Amino acid sequence: MKKFMNAVDRILAESLDGFAAAHGDIVALHRNPVFLTRAKSPVKGKTALISGGGSGHEPLHAGFIGRGMLDGVCPGQVFTAPTPDQMAAAAKAVDGGAGVLFIVKNYSGDVMNFEMGAEIAGVDNASLVINDDVAVENSTYTTGRRGVAGTVIVERIVGAAAEDGADLAACKALGERVNAATRSMGVALTSCTVPAAGKPTFELSDHEMEMGVGIHGEPGRRRVALGTADEIAATMLQAIADDLAAKPGQPHLLMVNGFGGTPLMELYLMYDSARRWCAGRNLAIARSLVGNYTTSLEMAGCSITLSRLDDPLIGLWDRPIHTAALRWGC
Amino acid sequence: MKKFMNAVDRILAESLDGFAAAHGDIVALHRNPVFLTRAKSPVKGKTALISGGGSGHEPLHAGFIGRGMLDGVCPGQVFTAPTPDQMAAAAKAVDGGAGVLFIVKNYSGDVMNFEMGAEIAGVDNASLVINDDVAVENSTYTTGRRGVAGTVIVERIVGAAAEDGADLAACKALGERVNAATRSMGVALTSCTVPAAGKPTFELSDHEMEMGVGIHGEPGRRRVALGTADEIAATMLQAIADDLAAKPGQPHLLMVNGFGGTPLMELYLMYDSARRWCAGRNLAIARSLVGNYTTSLEMAGCSITLSRLDDPLIGLWDRPIHTAALRWGC
């Protein structure tokens, strides 16, 4: 296992220390239990948004704390759900009097722990579960579909609305609407290596890829021969567009998300394949996002996400945002 | 070779097409010869900045086109210098009447071709050569030191000054000053694979790393046993700080740059090691940058850069910037 680290059991703590030090103008790190908030928190009167989940998906979620997106984040150990006491402490810290929305990716451990955290938080709260991955229905760690890179789009759009004054119920309803309009699928060219395991999660030959892979390296739809970028994009987008019932002329956000080990040059090439596929079906691309946003440690691979964004949603996407990983307009 | 691609000879063109399509609000792609400019170009009366070099280092350089940084970029094939006709065409396109500064990383092919490009450009111009890598003196592709991730810092600070109205001579002098105050060193945990070669550039065992590696996978100082993050940071920072004659109390920018295959979680952990090393020597960290900014395809590894930024330079670093890869303040 070749990783930059000092000791397996200090990876998360040291990485969070580095993140908080590098972005002290945006975030604050809290310990015992571990959670992160905005540097200036709580924001009085604003609906607060908390997300979290296992680590190893950086910049998800801590990279999305800041104006126009999240208020707090609860990071678990690598690929391990955070604990209820983290959520409860984070909720108390970020509540500005307007309640807290928990944004949870659909994995059994996360859903269960966020439910328990919500019960003991002692502040007004609601929960929103993200399940954008069309690859499989029930899976290794889920009942129902997995939550993957589409989470970034939901967190950003609901974050913009919360910044603009939307109340807790409105934020939850908006998040459900964006989640329902968002579909993703991923593909892996290599495995990742969980530090505590010390060896690759799965093995792929030099001529294979895992189509529909999950963001923890869990199995997808099928193991297939390595295809061209155009073939890979077509397979993923056909599944996504069919499931979304995407129609010509509707505006979409097209996201190509790297899993951590794929260079930007290849991600932009995949974006080119994806946009040409969309153009061939008259699916309008109103906004784009290309980069490493929901990763799986050092896995080589990517996911494609389509999100149907009509006018009010595009306006929210464009609102000012200032986080470690996404910034514009401020 | 496992890469997202359709054909080896179309990788660069398709990646650039994707990049230009994803960022059409910021950049414009020109063909025959290939170069990129700002979407709105030239900027009348502003000193124009052009950079470029071999591809495979994304987001360097095209990701740095935009307000507060570059006006144009000439991308070569992977790890191959661009040609003089690209520089000449780019210079003509971006010149707003105040001349063009070519910012060139110190590799023999780049330096030679930029010199020829400058001669045939037909516009007032000057050149600035970046050589921040302390690892080796003469090397595989250079006479003198290599230009690596410190290039980002030079391009950004000179870009801010140019936006504020600095003339060609002032931009060149400022760039020389920042380059002289900037030092970098890199380490590789794995090789990269140049698409046209189809196999890794070099081989490392599971217990080795290449200390002082170049951004094309060229040899560094020595091949050594894999160390801890703290040991790696100490080796690199000792070489950097000695060469820079860094003194306690002086303000520095600390950059931890990923080479493309290293996840953000590890980069922030390396940043934590680096900042603790600096704190132990009372080297002040005034600004930080952590992420994949000067990559080597999918190489796992990173570089550390220290740049001594006194007050006017920090002010320029903080000025509004709007590029695909760096954004703040606008």
Interface residues (C-beta under 8 A of the other chain):
Chain A: K2 K3 F4 M5 N6 A7 I11 E14 S15 L16 D17 G18 F19 A21 A22 H23 S55 G56 E58 P59 G63 L189 T190 D206 M209 L226 T228 A229 D230 I232 G260 G261 T262 P263 L264 M265 E266 L267 Y268 L269 M270 Y271 D272 S273 R275 S288 V290 N292 T295 L297 E298 A300 C302 H322 R327 W328
Chain B: K2 K3 F4 M5 N6 A7 I11 E14 S15 L16 D17 G18 F19 A21 A22 H23 S55 G56 E58 P59 G63 L189 T190 D206 M209 L226 T228 A229 D230 I232 G260 G261 T262 P263 L264 M265 E266 L267 Y268 L269 M270 Y271 D272 S273 R275 S288 V290 N292 T295 L297 E298 A300 C302 H322 R327 W328
